[in-house]
Amino acid sequence: MTGAEAERRPVAGGNAGMGAQYLEVRGLTVDFDGFTAVSDVDLTLFQGDLRFLIGPNGAGKTTVIDAITGLVSATGSVNKSGVELLGRKVHRIARLGVGRTFQTASVFEQLTVLQNLDIAAGAGRSPWTLLRRRRGVAPVIEEALELTGLTGLADRPAGVLAHGQKQWLEIGMLLVQNADVLLLDEPVAGMSAEEREETGNLLRRIGGERTVVVVEHDMDFMRAFATSVTVLARGAVVAEGSVAEVQADPKVQEVYLGTAAAGAGGIELVEENS
């Protein structure tokens, strides 16, 4: 971990400054053959804000990040630090520093952890350069191994990694591509309690200097690690704020089942069974 990343952890509102990166989404709308999956969504995300995107099944959470990354067509605007993303091809958006993970980790299971990171770091290099044997490990790869806790597993095939470790490797593959906006789709799904804790700590380590958006159903994980929360329902934003603020919001209480918390804590969010 670099000194800067050790000192700057995610905070509510982000570590905004003169040189801070941001992602501004305005009027984002996605239609599938007459069905509106995402409707007029506005989001403002600053560097250093660990934002959780929550909502019941079918709320449009994954579709939002699909639209931001160019996987589905959308209208509106997605502006990354002054650069419009909508209408660009997926690989162009990735080269502008926007990375995303999927619910199932996408790694090369026959290759080692180090080789996976090396290939990711070489995105944009010629095939001949990728095949050429290199001396030593690039500093950006060493840093990613340290941040993800995979240094001791660098020479292991990715296919033998535990479920959580594969997710950390995929995040590391985004880091070596210098992604400064990370969109993570249910990164702790299927993880053990220990793996969830380690993943949350990883997001804290990398989140101070980046914009991180987490689509999540695990409400305990959200409460433990989110610096801010956006709640979606039926494709629209219904609430936004701190964990405490969204739990106390009457509109959120309509979306989620809940039980009264002791004191002034509002409701405790739990997932709907639908």
Backbone as CSV, one residue per row, in Angstrom:
resi,resn,N_x,N_y,N_z,CA_x,CA_y,CA_z,C_x,C_y,C_z
1,MET,0.846,-1.193,0.000,0.000,0.000,0.000,0.883,1.245,0.000
2,THR,0.579,2.218,-0.825,1.339,3.445,-0.841,1.012,4.267,0.383
3,GLY,1.913,5.212,0.737,1.665,6.075,1.881,0.393,6.872,1.736
4,ALA,0.143,7.370,0.498,-1.064,8.175,0.270,-2.307,7.356,0.502
5,GLU,-2.283,6.083,0.043,-3.469,5.257,0.199,-3.661,4.826,1.634
6,ALA,-2.560,4.753,2.401,-2.691,4.419,3.809,-3.343,5.558,4.576
7,GLU,-3.105,6.783,4.132,-3.608,7.947,4.850,-5.000,8.344,4.397
8,ARG,-5.304,8.175,3.123,-6.576,8.658,2.583,-7.532,7.508,2.417
9,ARG,-8.470,7.406,3.308,-9.505,6.386,3.250,-10.784,7.018,2.720
10,PRO,-11.711,6.196,2.240,-12.985,6.747,1.758,-13.719,7.512,2.851
11,VAL,-14.337,8.613,2.455,-15.122,9.425,3.377,-16.399,9.846,2.679
12,ALA,-17.413,10.162,3.468,-18.675,10.638,2.899,-18.436,11.888,2.080
13,GLY,-18.930,11.906,0.852,-18.730,13.047,-0.026,-17.459,12.996,-0.820
14,GLY,-16.550,12.055,-0.474,-15.310,11.900,-1.225,-14.217,12.832,-0.745
15,ASN,-13.010,12.547,-1.225,-11.853,13.392,-0.932,-11.715,14.433,-2.041
16,ALA,-12.755,15.254,-2.167,-12.801,16.210,-3.276,-11.751,17.292,-3.110
17,GLY,-11.097,17.624,-4.197,-10.119,18.694,-4.216,-9.978,19.210,-5.631
18,MET,-9.040,20.104,-5.846,-8.898,20.713,-7.166,-8.605,19.673,-8.244
19,GLY,-7.833,18.618,-7.891,-7.484,17.628,-8.899,-8.300,16.362,-8.814
20,ALA,-9.363,16.373,-8.028,-10.132,15.158,-7.791,-10.904,14.723,-9.040
21,GLN,-10.962,13.422,-9.234,-11.747,12.854,-10.319,-13.213,12.760,-9.883
22,TYR,-14.106,12.723,-10.860,-15.517,12.576,-10.517,-16.244,11.876,-11.661
23,LEU,-17.412,11.349,-11.337,-18.296,10.755,-12.327,-19.677,11.350,-12.101
24,GLU,-20.198,12.026,-13.126,-21.492,12.689,-13.021,-22.460,12.057,-14.014
25,VAL,-23.525,11.475,-13.486,-24.554,10.833,-14.296,-25.804,11.695,-14.253
26,ARG,-26.338,12.033,-15.415,-27.523,12.879,-15.468,-28.546,12.303,-16.452
27,GLY,-29.768,12.119,-15.950,-30.872,11.680,-16.792,-30.677,10.341,-17.459
28,LEU,-29.910,9.450,-16.822,-29.597,8.157,-17.440,-30.871,7.319,-17.568
29,THR,-31.169,6.902,-18.781,-32.376,6.129,-19.058,-32.031,4.980,-19.996
30,VAL,-32.519,3.792,-19.642,-32.293,2.599,-20.463,-33.638,1.955,-20.763
31,ASP,-33.931,1.781,-22.055,-35.167,1.131,-22.497,-34.842,-0.155,-23.237
32,PHE,-35.568,-1.215,-22.911,-35.460,-2.482,-23.621,-36.802,-2.790,-24.288
33,ASP,-36.899,-2.504,-25.578,-38.122,-2.812,-26.336,-39.382,-2.300,-25.646
34,GLY,-39.333,-1.049,-25.236,-40.497,-0.429,-24.623,-40.562,-0.546,-23.117
35,PHE,-39.705,-1.397,-22.519,-39.653,-1.510,-21.063,-38.540,-0.618,-20.537
36,THR,-38.869,0.300,-19.645,-37.882,1.215,-19.088,-37.245,0.576,-17.860
37,ALA,-35.995,0.121,-18.012,-35.283,-0.542,-16.919,-34.633,0.463,-15.975
38,VAL,-34.200,1.601,-16.529,-33.590,2.679,-15.734,-34.214,3.974,-16.207
39,SER,-34.682,4.781,-15.253,-35.438,5.975,-15.611,-34.868,7.234,-14.971
40,ASP,-34.216,8.069,-15.801,-33.829,9.420,-15.391,-32.981,9.426,-14.121
41,VAL,-31.964,8.568,-14.077,-31.114,8.442,-12.893,-30.040,9.520,-12.888
42,ASP,-29.905,10.198,-11.755,-28.842,11.172,-11.522,-27.940,10.657,-10.401
43,LEU,-26.619,10.699,-10.629,-25.645,10.326,-9.611,-24.457,11.267,-9.721
44,THR,-23.921,11.686,-8.587,-22.675,12.443,-8.578,-21.712,11.726,-7.647
45,LEU,-20.615,11.242,-8.211,-19.685,10.401,-7.469,-18.305,11.036,-7.500
46,PHE,-17.740,11.273,-6.329,-16.429,11.887,-6.240,-15.369,10.871,-5.832
47,GLN,-14.154,11.160,-6.225,-13.008,10.370,-5.797,-12.992,10.302,-4.268
48,GLY,-12.854,9.080,-3.749,-12.783,8.916,-2.301,-14.109,8.632,-1.636
49,ASP,-15.179,8.496,-2.426,-16.494,8.167,-1.877,-16.788,6.708,-2.190
50,LEU,-16.914,5.868,-1.165,-17.239,4.454,-1.343,-18.759,4.326,-1.361
51,ARG,-19.327,4.434,-2.574,-20.770,4.509,-2.766,-21.366,3.117,-2.980
52,PHE,-22.388,2.798,-2.202,-23.117,1.547,-2.392,-24.419,1.841,-3.107
53,LEU,-24.723,1.009,-4.105,-25.954,1.109,-4.886,-26.812,-0.098,-4.507
54,ILE,-27.915,0.169,-3.807,-28.729,-0.930,-3.292,-30.167,-0.809,-3.794
55,GLY,-30.923,-1.851,-3.568,-32.314,-1.885,-3.985,-32.743,-3.320,-4.192
56,PRO,-34.046,-3.582,-4.217,-34.531,-4.952,-4.407,-34.186,-5.492,-5.789
57,ASN,-34.374,-6.787,-5.970,-34.144,-7.398,-7.282,-34.980,-6.681,-8.346
58,GLY,-34.366,-6.427,-9.503,-35.071,-5.748,-10.585,-35.097,-4.246,-10.468
59,ALA,-34.346,-3.691,-9.512,-34.360,-2.233,-9.318,-33.587,-1.482,-10.392
60,GLY,-32.714,-2.184,-11.131,-31.936,-1.533,-12.191,-30.495,-1.250,-11.822
61,LYS,-30.030,-1.817,-10.727,-28.679,-1.511,-10.243,-27.600,-1.925,-11.244
62,THR,-27.636,-3.202,-11.656,-26.632,-3.680,-12.603,-26.789,-2.997,-13.952
63,THR,-28.010,-2.695,-14.352,-28.228,-2.012,-15.634,-27.594,-0.630,-15.634
64,VAL,-27.599,0.046,-14.497,-26.943,1.355,-14.399,-25.456,1.231,-14.716
65,ILE,-24.776,0.262,-14.096,-23.338,0.160,-14.361,-23.067,-0.421,-15.754
66,ASP,-23.994,-1.229,-16.265,-23.862,-1.681,-17.655,-23.909,-0.483,-18.611
67,ALA,-24.797,0.469,-18.329,-24.928,1.659,-19.181,-23.690,2.540,-19.078
68,ILE,-23.169,2.709,-17.862,-21.987,3.547,-17.665,-20.792,2.983,-18.423
69,THR,-20.681,1.653,-18.451,-19.530,1.011,-19.097,-19.755,0.685,-20.564
70,GLY,-20.914,1.052,-21.114,-21.152,0.893,-22.536,-21.681,-0.465,-22.950
71,LEU,-22.049,-1.307,-22.000,-22.556,-2.642,-22.344,-23.986,-2.611,-22.845
72,VAL,-24.744,-1.594,-22.452,-26.095,-1.411,-22.988,-26.238,0.037,-23.439
73,SER,-27.095,0.261,-24.416,-27.336,1.612,-24.915,-28.177,2.393,-23.912
74,ALA,-27.914,3.679,-23.828,-28.651,4.528,-22.888,-28.708,5.944,-23.428
75,THR,-29.630,6.711,-22.882,-29.691,8.140,-23.164,-29.396,8.892,-21.879
76,GLY,-29.119,10.164,-22.015,-28.730,10.986,-20.879,-27.270,11.372,-21.017
77,SER,-26.579,11.436,-19.882,-25.172,11.833,-19.895,-24.422,11.111,-18.783
78,VAL,-23.207,10.639,-19.119,-22.280,10.108,-18.124,-20.955,10.819,-18.351
79,ASN,-20.612,11.706,-17.454,-19.444,12.568,-17.625,-18.376,12.187,-16.613
80,LYS,-17.207,11.783,-17.102,-16.087,11.440,-16.224,-15.050,12.546,-16.283
81,SER,-15.070,13.375,-15.275,-14.089,14.460,-15.164,-13.983,15.274,-16.442
82,GLY,-15.149,15.579,-17.039,-15.188,16.422,-18.221,-15.257,15.680,-19.539
83,VAL,-15.207,14.350,-19.513,-15.254,13.547,-20.737,-16.565,12.769,-20.773
84,GLU,-17.338,12.944,-21.850,-18.601,12.226,-21.990,-18.333,10.768,-22.388
85,LEU,-18.972,9.836,-21.669,-18.769,8.415,-21.927,-19.851,7.789,-22.790
86,LEU,-21.082,8.259,-22.669,-22.177,7.641,-23.420,-21.903,7.718,-24.925
87,GLY,-22.140,6.596,-25.602,-21.900,6.534,-27.038,-20.535,5.991,-27.404
88,ARG,-19.642,5.861,-26.406,-18.320,5.293,-26.684,-18.370,3.766,-26.574
89,LYS,-17.447,3.108,-27.249,-17.370,1.662,-27.182,-16.794,1.223,-25.834
90,VAL,-17.095,-0.026,-25.462,-16.701,-0.551,-24.153,-15.198,-0.392,-23.907
91,HIS,-14.381,-0.771,-24.880,-12.932,-0.721,-24.662,-12.426,0.715,-24.553
92,ARG,-13.099,1.650,-25.219,-12.699,3.051,-25.110,-12.997,3.580,-23.713
93,ILE,-14.146,3.197,-23.182,-14.507,3.618,-21.824,-13.520,3.036,-20.817
94,ALA,-13.130,1.777,-21.013,-12.153,1.152,-20.119,-10.824,1.900,-20.159
95,ARG,-10.410,2.307,-21.350,-9.130,3.025,-21.463,-9.187,4.413,-20.842
96,LEU,-10.394,4.929,-20.644,-10.546,6.219,-19.962,-10.546,6.062,-18.445
97,GLY,-10.313,4.828,-17.971,-10.153,4.624,-16.535,-11.382,4.144,-15.803
98,VAL,-12.359,3.598,-16.542,-13.575,3.062,-15.913,-13.504,1.539,-16.004
99,GLY,-13.443,0.875,-14.842,-13.371,-0.574,-14.807,-14.549,-1.155,-14.058
100,ARG,-14.928,-2.392,-14.400,-16.033,-3.026,-13.698,-15.769,-4.511,-13.526
101,THR,-16.340,-5.053,-12.467,-16.313,-6.489,-12.248,-17.734,-7.022,-12.398
102,PHE,-17.821,-8.347,-12.536,-19.114,-9.009,-12.681,-19.363,-9.900,-11.468
103,GLN,-20.576,-10.405,-11.355,-20.921,-11.231,-10.201,-20.075,-12.497,-10.140
104,THR,-19.671,-13.008,-11.300,-18.737,-14.136,-11.366,-17.403,-13.614,-11.870
105,ALA,-16.352,-13.844,-11.097,-15.044,-13.300,-11.451,-14.584,-13.796,-12.814
106,SER,-14.053,-12.872,-13.631,-13.561,-13.203,-14.965,-12.039,-13.172,-14.943
107,VAL,-11.424,-14.325,-14.662,-9.972,-14.431,-14.644,-9.554,-15.600,-15.532
108,PHE,-8.282,-15.617,-15.926,-7.739,-16.720,-16.728,-7.271,-17.806,-15.773
109,GLU,-8.093,-18.852,-15.592,-7.866,-19.814,-14.523,-6.635,-20.677,-14.748
110,GLN,-6.216,-20.869,-15.994,-5.039,-21.701,-16.263,-3.727,-20.934,-16.066
111,LEU,-3.822,-19.613,-15.996,-2.632,-18.786,-15.826,-2.434,-18.434,-14.353
112,THR,-1.225,-18.062,-14.001,-0.954,-17.694,-12.615,-1.550,-16.321,-12.293
113,VAL,-1.604,-16.047,-11.012,-2.059,-14.724,-10.564,-1.212,-13.642,-11.215
114,LEU,0.103,-13.837,-11.208,1.008,-12.853,-11.792,0.760,-12.678,-13.284
115,GLN,0.534,-13.761,-13.991,0.278,-13.672,-15.430,-1.044,-12.964,-15.717
116,ASN,-2.057,-13.213,-14.902,-3.325,-12.498,-15.061,-3.110,-10.997,-14.931
117,LEU,-2.365,-10.592,-13.927,-2.121,-9.162,-13.718,-1.263,-8.588,-14.842
118,ASP,-0.313,-9.378,-15.317,0.564,-8.909,-16.388,-0.227,-8.687,-17.667
119,ILE,-1.144,-9.606,-17.979,-1.976,-9.446,-19.170,-2.857,-8.209,-19.030
120,ALA,-3.461,-8.028,-17.850,-4.316,-6.856,-17.630,-3.512,-5.569,-17.757
121,ALA,-2.304,-5.573,-17.212,-1.459,-4.381,-17.299,-1.043,-4.090,-18.725
122,GLY,-1.056,-5.129,-19.571,-0.638,-4.965,-20.958,-1.758,-4.629,-21.903
123,ALA,-2.950,-4.348,-21.375,-4.064,-3.968,-22.251,-3.637,-2.776,-23.096
124,GLY,-3.730,-2.927,-24.405,-3.294,-1.857,-25.301,-1.926,-2.113,-25.903
125,ARG,-1.139,-3.061,-25.289,0.155,-3.408,-25.875,-0.046,-4.394,-27.016
126,SER,0.931,-4.505,-27.877,0.835,-5.435,-28.997,0.982,-6.872,-28.487
127,PRO,0.408,-7.855,-29.217,0.552,-9.260,-28.810,2.014,-9.680,-28.685
128,TRP,2.873,-9.161,-29.561,4.293,-9.531,-29.504,4.920,-9.047,-28.210
129,THR,4.538,-7.874,-27.759,5.073,-7.356,-26.502,4.598,-8.195,-25.331
130,LEU,3.334,-8.620,-25.361,2.794,-9.433,-24.279,3.498,-10.790,-24.186
131,LEU,3.876,-11.352,-25.335,4.520,-12.668,-25.344,5.986,-12.604,-24.943
132,ARG,6.592,-11.437,-25.037,8.010,-11.300,-24.724,8.245,-11.464,-23.220
133,ARG,9.230,-12.267,-22.861,9.556,-12.459,-21.454,10.113,-11.153,-20.867
134,ARG,9.582,-10.760,-19.726,10.044,-9.531,-19.093,10.871,-9.847,-17.856
135,ARG,11.784,-8.970,-17.546,12.642,-9.169,-16.384,11.987,-8.516,-15.167
136,GLY,11.783,-9.316,-14.124,11.236,-8.766,-12.906,9.737,-8.497,-13.012
137,VAL,9.205,-7.918,-11.947,7.783,-7.609,-11.854,7.616,-6.104,-11.861
138,ALA,6.734,-5.611,-12.710,6.510,-4.169,-12.808,6.000,-3.625,-11.477
139,PRO,6.414,-2.408,-11.109,5.975,-1.830,-9.835,4.463,-1.776,-9.682
140,VAL,3.734,-1.490,-10.780,2.279,-1.397,-10.685,1.675,-2.752,-10.326
141,ILE,2.308,-3.833,-10.792,1.823,-5.174,-10.463,2.184,-5.528,-9.024
142,GLU,3.380,-5.175,-8.589,3.762,-5.408,-7.199,2.804,-4.705,-6.248
143,GLU,2.429,-3.477,-6.592,1.509,-2.719,-5.742,0.136,-3.376,-5.707
144,ALA,-0.333,-3.854,-6.862,-1.639,-4.513,-6.900,-1.627,-5.796,-6.086
145,LEU,-0.539,-6.559,-6.164,-0.425,-7.778,-5.362,-0.481,-7.458,-3.876
146,GLU,0.200,-6.386,-3.482,0.206,-6.001,-2.068,-1.165,-5.530,-1.618
147,LEU,-1.794,-4.676,-2.438,-3.106,-4.141,-2.064,-4.155,-5.234,-1.925
148,THR,-4.103,-6.224,-2.806,-5.113,-7.284,-2.814,-4.759,-8.435,-1.879
149,GLY,-3.583,-8.406,-1.290,-3.176,-9.480,-0.390,-2.811,-10.767,-1.096
150,LEU,-2.412,-10.684,-2.372,-2.139,-11.875,-3.162,-0.652,-12.094,-3.449
151,THR,0.211,-11.338,-2.789,1.649,-11.444,-3.064,2.147,-12.873,-2.898
152,GLY,1.723,-13.536,-1.830,2.177,-14.895,-1.571,1.600,-15.940,-2.505
153,LEU,0.619,-15.527,-3.323,-0.024,-16.451,-4.259,0.289,-16.108,-5.713
154,ALA,1.278,-15.265,-5.931,1.553,-14.737,-7.271,1.814,-15.829,-8.295
155,ASP,2.439,-16.930,-7.880,2.793,-17.985,-8.824,1.791,-19.131,-8.841
156,ARG,0.672,-18.980,-8.147,-0.378,-20.004,-8.146,-1.303,-19.813,-9.346
157,PRO,-1.784,-20.911,-9.938,-2.799,-20.757,-10.990,-4.050,-20.112,-10.414
158,ALA,-4.644,-19.200,-11.153,-5.831,-18.501,-10.664,-6.982,-19.469,-10.389
159,GLY,-7.004,-20.605,-11.101,-8.086,-21.565,-10.939,-8.128,-22.225,-9.581
160,VAL,-7.016,-22.220,-8.835,-7.008,-22.874,-7.519,-7.295,-21.886,-6.393
161,LEU,-7.476,-20.613,-6.719,-7.757,-19.620,-5.692,-9.145,-19.842,-5.101
162,ALA,-9.305,-19.430,-3.852,-10.627,-19.436,-3.234,-11.504,-18.399,-3.926
163,HIS,-12.808,-18.527,-3.725,-13.766,-17.635,-4.385,-13.431,-16.162,-4.136
164,GLY,-13.208,-15.801,-2.891,-12.910,-14.407,-2.568,-11.625,-13.931,-3.211
165,GLN,-10.617,-14.804,-3.243,-9.335,-14.429,-3.834,-9.455,-14.149,-5.319
166,LYS,-10.346,-14.891,-6.008,-10.567,-14.612,-7.431,-11.169,-13.223,-7.622
167,GLN,-12.073,-12.827,-6.733,-12.643,-11.482,-6.813,-11.574,-10.433,-6.560
168,TRP,-10.687,-10.682,-5.613,-9.612,-9.724,-5.332,-8.659,-9.625,-6.522
169,LEU,-8.407,-10.768,-7.175,-7.555,-10.746,-8.369,-8.199,-9.901,-9.456
170,GLU,-9.508,-10.056,-9.645,-10.177,-9.270,-10.684,-10.093,-7.781,-10.375
171,ILE,-10.222,-7.421,-9.104,-10.062,-6.018,-8.719,-8.628,-5.574,-8.995
172,GLY,-7.660,-6.440,-8.675,-6.266,-6.114,-8.967,-6.022,-5.905,-10.445
173,MET,-6.716,-6.659,-11.299,-6.576,-6.499,-12.749,-7.079,-5.140,-13.210
174,LEU,-8.060,-4.589,-12.498,-8.505,-3.223,-12.811,-7.475,-2.202,-12.331
175,LEU,-6.884,-2.459,-11.171,-5.912,-1.510,-10.618,-4.694,-1.361,-11.521
176,VAL,-4.213,-2.477,-12.096,-3.022,-2.378,-12.943,-3.328,-1.709,-14.269
177,GLN,-4.617,-1.579,-14.608,-5.012,-0.819,-15.798,-5.221,0.664,-15.478
178,ASN,-4.877,1.038,-14.236,-5.013,2.422,-13.784,-6.463,2.905,-13.801
179,ALA,-7.400,2.008,-13.548,-8.801,2.422,-13.434,-8.966,3.275,-12.187
180,ASP,-9.545,4.457,-12.353,-9.805,5.302,-11.187,-11.290,5.395,-10.866
181,VAL,-12.131,4.745,-11.688,-13.541,4.531,-11.370,-13.779,3.026,-11.419
182,LEU,-14.133,2.433,-10.281,-14.356,0.994,-10.197,-15.828,0.740,-9.887
183,LEU,-16.477,-0.043,-10.742,-17.879,-0.405,-10.586,-17.935,-1.903,-10.309
184,LEU,-18.311,-2.270,-9.103,-18.212,-3.654,-8.646,-19.609,-4.229,-8.436
185,ASP,-19.905,-5.295,-9.160,-21.246,-5.883,-9.126,-21.274,-7.056,-8.139
186,GLU,-21.875,-6.833,-6.990,-22.018,-7.829,-5.928,-20.698,-8.549,-5.646
187,PRO,-19.671,-7.815,-5.223,-18.341,-8.417,-5.062,-18.252,-9.441,-3.936
188,VAL,-19.162,-9.420,-2.950,-19.042,-10.374,-1.846,-20.058,-11.510,-1.918
189,ALA,-20.799,-11.613,-3.026,-21.777,-12.700,-3.174,-21.075,-14.048,-3.056
190,GLY,-21.582,-14.907,-2.181,-21.020,-16.243,-2.021,-19.776,-16.318,-1.170
191,MET,-19.341,-15.195,-0.597,-18.135,-15.201,0.219,-18.432,-15.591,1.664
192,SER,-17.397,-16.109,2.330,-17.483,-16.366,3.758,-17.441,-15.040,4.509
193,ALA,-17.769,-15.072,5.794,-17.733,-13.849,6.609,-16.332,-13.252,6.622
194,GLU,-15.309,-14.112,6.705,-13.933,-13.622,6.722,-13.571,-12.964,5.393
195,GLU,-14.006,-13.583,4.289,-13.723,-13.019,2.964,-14.441,-11.683,2.778
196,ARG,-15.673,-11.571,3.287,-16.398,-10.296,3.192,-15.652,-9.201,3.930
197,GLU,-15.156,-9.521,5.113,-14.403,-8.533,5.890,-13.140,-8.098,5.153
198,GLU,-12.417,-9.084,4.596,-11.201,-8.761,3.856,-11.514,-7.922,2.614
199,THR,-12.634,-8.224,1.950,-13.018,-7.452,0.765,-13.354,-6.020,1.140
200,GLY,-14.086,-5.835,2.233,-14.393,-4.484,2.691,-13.143,-3.699,3.010
201,ASN,-12.184,-4.341,3.646,-10.929,-3.655,3.965,-10.152,-3.309,2.692
202,LEU,-10.214,-4.203,1.690,-9.580,-3.913,0.403,-10.214,-2.679,-0.237
203,LEU,-11.546,-2.595,-0.213,-12.218,-1.441,-0.802,-11.836,-0.163,-0.078
204,ARG,-11.646,-0.238,1.228,-11.190,0.936,1.976,-9.779,1.328,1.564
205,ARG,-8.914,0.326,1.345,-7.531,0.629,0.971,-7.453,1.323,-0.372
206,ILE,-8.280,0.877,-1.324,-8.182,1.436,-2.678,-9.119,2.619,-2.874
207,GLY,-10.105,2.800,-1.999,-11.166,3.772,-2.250,-10.823,5.212,-1.978
208,GLY,-9.786,5.473,-1.183,-9.471,6.860,-0.865,-9.005,7.671,-2.053
209,GLU,-8.384,6.993,-3.028,-7.823,7.679,-4.191,-8.617,7.400,-5.464
210,ARG,-9.744,6.709,-5.318,-10.529,6.332,-6.497,-12.017,6.523,-6.228
211,THR,-12.810,6.431,-7.271,-14.260,6.409,-7.135,-14.693,4.953,-7.215
212,VAL,-15.317,4.454,-6.154,-15.725,3.051,-6.099,-17.228,2.984,-5.882
213,VAL,-17.911,2.255,-6.784,-19.354,2.034,-6.679,-19.589,0.540,-6.522
214,VAL,-20.325,0.173,-5.479,-20.569,-1.235,-5.174,-22.063,-1.519,-5.281
215,VAL,-22.437,-2.383,-6.225,-23.807,-2.890,-6.282,-23.887,-4.046,-5.302
216,GLU,-24.815,-3.975,-4.349,-24.785,-4.973,-3.281,-26.163,-5.295,-2.730
217,HIS,-26.337,-6.575,-2.357,-27.539,-7.034,-1.666,-27.263,-7.319,-0.190
218,ASP,-25.975,-7.431,0.172,-25.609,-7.762,1.545,-25.678,-6.492,2.396
219,MET,-26.752,-6.355,3.153,-26.971,-5.131,3.909,-26.000,-4.977,5.077
220,ASP,-25.560,-6.092,5.683,-24.564,-5.996,6.754,-23.255,-5.447,6.194
221,PHE,-22.881,-5.920,5.017,-21.655,-5.435,4.366,-21.782,-3.952,4.037
222,MET,-22.941,-3.563,3.521,-23.180,-2.155,3.203,-23.055,-1.282,4.455
223,ARG,-23.702,-1.688,5.552,-23.662,-0.877,6.770,-22.249,-0.737,7.308
224,ALA,-21.435,-1.787,7.126,-20.086,-1.783,7.677,-19.121,-0.917,6.884
225,PHE,-19.322,-0.794,5.559,-18.266,-0.193,4.739,-18.688,1.002,3.879
226,ALA,-19.972,1.225,3.674,-20.390,2.329,2.800,-20.107,3.674,3.449
227,THR,-19.629,4.625,2.645,-19.577,6.018,3.099,-20.804,6.783,2.634
228,SER,-21.446,6.294,1.559,-22.720,6.860,1.103,-23.492,5.786,0.362
229,VAL,-24.803,5.987,0.254,-25.682,4.966,-0.305,-26.684,5.619,-1.252
230,THR,-26.916,4.977,-2.399,-28.006,5.345,-3.299,-28.965,4.168,-3.371
231,VAL,-30.247,4.444,-3.186,-31.268,3.395,-3.214,-32.060,3.520,-4.504
232,LEU,-32.126,2.410,-5.257,-32.916,2.351,-6.481,-34.137,1.464,-6.271
233,ALA,-35.226,1.821,-6.921,-36.420,0.974,-6.963,-37.127,1.226,-8.281
234,ARG,-37.467,0.173,-8.975,-38.154,0.266,-10.273,-37.416,1.191,-11.247
235,GLY,-36.091,1.123,-11.200,-35.277,1.857,-12.150,-35.026,3.312,-11.830
236,ALA,-35.500,3.798,-10.675,-35.349,5.211,-10.326,-34.703,5.350,-8.951
237,VAL,-34.018,6.474,-8.742,-33.430,6.773,-7.430,-34.544,7.205,-6.483
238,VAL,-34.628,6.539,-5.330,-35.645,6.916,-4.342,-35.034,7.589,-3.121
239,ALA,-33.720,7.411,-2.902,-33.078,8.048,-1.748,-31.575,8.003,-1.922
240,GLU,-30.914,8.924,-1.233,-29.453,8.987,-1.279,-28.955,9.674,-0.020
241,GLY,-27.831,9.201,0.506,-27.264,9.807,1.705,-26.421,8.806,2.466
242,SER,-26.213,9.067,3.752,-25.478,8.138,4.595,-26.346,6.918,4.886
243,VAL,-25.732,5.890,5.458,-26.495,4.699,5.826,-27.636,5.070,6.764
244,ALA,-27.342,5.893,7.770,-28.372,6.287,8.725,-29.495,7.068,8.055
245,GLU,-29.122,7.929,7.111,-30.134,8.754,6.444,-31.066,7.909,5.582
246,VAL,-30.517,6.961,4.828,-31.394,6.165,3.966,-32.245,5.198,4.783
247,GLN,-31.718,4.707,5.904,-32.512,3.815,6.745,-33.703,4.542,7.363
248,ALA,-33.545,5.853,7.592,-34.616,6.631,8.213,-35.579,7.222,7.191
249,ASP,-35.293,7.070,5.906,-36.112,7.692,4.861,-37.409,6.900,4.669
250,PRO,-38.578,7.546,4.772,-39.859,6.831,4.602,-39.992,6.142,3.254
251,LYS,-39.409,6.734,2.200,-39.510,6.096,0.882,-38.730,4.787,0.835
252,VAL,-37.611,4.744,1.565,-36.834,3.510,1.623,-37.593,2.463,2.430
253,GLN,-38.284,2.908,3.459,-39.062,1.972,4.265,-40.176,1.326,3.445
254,GLU,-40.631,2.008,2.416,-41.630,1.415,1.528,-41.004,0.359,0.620
255,VAL,-39.728,0.545,0.289,-39.039,-0.371,-0.612,-38.595,-1.632,0.126
256,TYR,-38.130,-1.451,1.350,-37.581,-2.565,2.117,-38.476,-2.923,3.282
257,LEU,-38.498,-4.201,3.615,-39.057,-4.614,4.888,-38.053,-4.234,5.962
258,GLY,-38.526,-3.917,7.168,-37.581,-3.543,8.209,-38.154,-3.759,9.586
259,THR,-37.253,-3.756,10.551,-37.657,-3.833,11.937,-37.163,-2.604,12.649
260,ALA,-37.939,-2.111,13.613,-37.560,-0.907,14.332,-36.270,-1.145,15.094
261,ALA,-35.314,-0.233,14.921,-34.054,-0.339,15.646,-34.164,0.418,16.957
262,ALA,-33.361,-0.004,17.906,-33.384,0.684,19.195,-32.891,2.106,19.033
263,GLY,-33.458,3.021,19.799,-33.043,4.407,19.735,-33.555,5.075,18.490
264,ALA,-32.708,5.993,17.928,-33.129,6.793,16.771,-32.516,6.273,15.490
265,GLY,-32.217,4.986,15.417,-31.511,4.443,14.263,-32.390,4.191,13.064
266,GLY,-33.685,4.438,13.156,-34.570,4.191,12.028,-34.808,2.707,11.876
267,ILE,-34.864,2.207,10.637,-35.094,0.779,10.408,-33.783,0.100,10.072
268,GLU,-33.782,-1.204,10.264,-32.641,-1.999,9.826,-33.001,-2.610,8.493
269,LEU,-32.257,-2.249,7.458,-32.590,-2.727,6.119,-32.338,-4.214,5.995
270,VAL,-33.299,-4.890,5.405,-33.127,-6.291,5.040,-33.657,-6.450,3.630
271,GLU,-33.186,-7.465,2.925,-33.621,-7.674,1.549,-35.043,-8.212,1.500
272,GLU,-35.797,-7.710,0.527,-37.129,-8.255,0.291,-37.020,-9.665,-0.261
273,ASN,-37.958,-10.512,0.099,-38.022,-11.854,-0.480,-38.892,-11.815,-1.727
274,SER,-38.301,-11.392,-2.816,-39.072,-11.304,-4.055,-38.220,-11.712,-5.240
